[in-house]
Amino acid sequence: MESDTAIRRIKPPGPPRYVARDGSDGAPDRCGDNGYSGDPKRKPEVSLYLLREGLAASLVSVFLLLLWGLVHLSLQQLVIGTPSGEFSAERARRHLEQIASVGPRPVGSQENEVLTVGYLLEQIEGIRTRTAAGPHQLAVDVQRPTGSFSIDFLSGFTSFYDRVTNVVVKLEPKGGSEHFMLANCHFDTVANSPGASDDAVSCAVMLEVLHSLANQSTPLRHGVIFLFNGAEENVLQASHGFITQHPWAQQVRAFINLEAAGVGGKEVVFQTGPENPWLVQAYVHAAKHPFASVVGQEVFQSGVIPSDTDFRIYRDFGNIPGIDLAFIENGFIYHTKYDTANRILTDSIQRAGDNILAVLKHLLMSETLADSAEYRHGNMVFFDLLGVVVVAYPARVGTILNYMVAAATFLYLVKKALLPGRGGGRYVRDLACATGVAVLSWFVTLLSVLIVALLITLLGRSMFWYTHFYAAICLYGAAATGKIILIHTLAKNLYYGGVRLVELGDLYFDVSLLLWCSSLVWLTDRGLCSAYVPMLMVAFSLITRLLLTKEFKHRGASLKYSLLYLSGLTLPYVHFMFLIWVVFEIFTPIMGRSGTEIPPEVVMASLVTLATIFLSSFLLHFIYLVRSTKWILAGLGSVFVVMFLLVSGGLFFPYSGNPQSPRPKRVFLQHTTRTFHNLQGQVESRDSGLWINSFDFTSVQHITPHVPEINDSIRTRCREDRPFCGYPWFLPVKFLSRKNWYLPASGVSPSSPVEFSLVSKEATRWGTVKMTFRVKGPSHMSLYLMPHRGASLSTWSFGDGTPQLDLNGEYFIFYSHGYNDHTWTFWFEIQPPAEPAPSGPEGMISVAISTHYFFGKDSRTAQLEEILRRFPTWAFPSSWVSTYDMYRY
């Protein structure tokens, strides 16, 4: 009787014999030679081993768990070391606590325009006084720009700002400077959030960096401008005002932007350029605790992540290159009341300050900044290894390296195809068929897991993983892993006729190599720097395999071979698992604010399945190197069934109000009064209510038991004859949240109601009608324009004069002003329809203005406060008062 590991002994005479489980010779020839012959030159009387099932499962599981633990260890270890004394995190923390202590700081509020500005000016003046005798001079300017612009990030979105606030500080040698770096943060916040991470901590870091640079005894070669901008949350308005209007902006050669999409942790470089690889090189050379990824840059710039930063403004309107850094951990409490100073570790402040100070000092003392145009060529491939070191090289070098690795892979496969005994293209046919099996397994796996996700959605258990992340790994991961193993087990037993040759494992290693190499060539051909990921996977796996060829040929899937093989995959796999962590760290919280239309189960199930497919690729051949998979499949099946029952039974509630680790559900409530006027200017109808938007897929199903009035009986329907459905949208995101609720309520009476009037209406000689309006109202207003059928806008007073149409044929203009309100005057020209439309609203255009009272006594009503008190602790209802007035012309 054979031992557990030695399954057969190959005899020297004649061609290899394929031994099936029933002891018969060979297998049916379905696609080439499904037995896939091995090397005919194999030495005689050599025992080939297959792994025992438990041993194989343990090796792979321990390998992946150790690497996952290593990733988390690297994230938790901030690698601060001994503080150099150049940057004081304690002093920066005091700035952070002072700025955040005033509470939410929306544009136009006293907290933003007076208290925070006053504190910044006080601290800056203190730095200027203390460093006046040094080699540097410091100038301060409070800019209050007015302007308008459009951006592609939000379709049909146009922004108009009036006297928003910038605090601008210029530090330069006393002899003056011609070239400047720009460091940017913003001190304003969204309504109802103290904004400690977004972005008070960045402004606190910048104050301390300013203090450190101003106290240097060695004069800087170049100057630096610190921009504390006061209107970023209003869709990047203050940065636009600075870069397009401030006289100092003309001297800026590059910038560093400090942002946040989470709370604390490590700040990651997720955007650089455009082009200008010298900026990446400066970061790599100077940063004390580097943390960067070109993958994040390409994902972010693809538009998949529904967000943007001031980086876009400086790039698009200033045509200057930069570095975008952001905190990304714990995005669950981003833009909520939980974003408080005590949640940001002092070590996080220290590492951010060390990095920014070091990079700025390097750039300010370099010759590159003075002649940056000479270095404006190409992009950079950059990535860090567990936060210890950053690898960076020019994209053109990456292209050469990628194609060299691809060529080596091609030669490896060609050599195997040309080995004696593989004539007639048999190896090529075997490889093609095995590739088909692998791709089919991935497709079927993804489809199967998406069916599970659909069932979870239909059962009303969406987002069960929002608070219990590893529950999704257990459910969808077990389903995906089990499906892949099942399909390949069936292929091994049925398609390959029960063959148990280790050569099948060799073949499926080649399949993984071929598929990764194909993705490498495709990404490189598209000019994507992220191609370095498949390059690492292919290069390390190929080298490992070549080094182990003799061991595998002589001993098969021995324990020694398995350990050495997994060791060779450690570096690319640990880096790939870090990228997987980044993806889940970003996208899991985003599902809590992505609206009611994007099914989160589809997103999460797809991400888990894709991660499983990618991670299993070079582990795939182990399925063919084990004697059986029945216990592995039974274990995975049991995990899946148990998790499915627990999830469908409602054990995992999506949200948490735990103060130590909150996972709040986001709900927007507006107490609003709507007034609709007819073509004659008379009030056609008026109503008031609480307009409620859930910003995740579960809508109000979990809220209704606590507030029974909020249920589907008060669901709204979009009125297509009214601009933006007749509701006071703050931003043009109705496509994300089509499920709204409107609970009747008493009317609102702001102490400063909106004043809206048509100033003039005149026909132009080129056939259009020019209409001029005057508006006076609160600091935040939204203007909606909806031309009627046959009419169209030809020009207006916003941006570059070209109206920006959204996907629904409407126009959205967002308005905000600083502390001192002014009258807003605007105009547009409309081309009347050639003939009246047979149906639809009367006139040429519907114009609506909505107001938003985010702060002060006008932002609250008794009825709003009463319903807010009834919300559960795990919910974060962001609320304010608004009005909506529609006119037809």
Beta strands, then each sheet from edge to edge (+ up, - down):
strand 1: 6-9
strand 2: 47-49
strand 3: 136-143
strand 4: 146-150
strand 5: 157-162
strand 6: 166-173
strand 7: 180-186
strand 8: 223-229
strand 9: 252-260
strand 10: 267-273
strand 11: 322-327
strand 12: 380-385
strand 13: 389-394
strand 14: 665-677
strand 15: 683-694
strand 16: 740-744
strand 17: 755-763
strand 18: 769-776
strand 19: 780-787
strand 20: 792-796
strand 21: 811-817
strand 22: 824-831
strand 23: 845-853
strand 24: 875-888
sheet 1: 1+ 2-
sheet 2: 3+ 6- 8+ 7+ 9+ 11+ 10-
sheet 3: 4+ 5- 21- 19+ 23- 24+ 14+ 15- 16+
sheet 4: 12+ 13-
sheet 5: 17+ 18- 22+ 20-
end
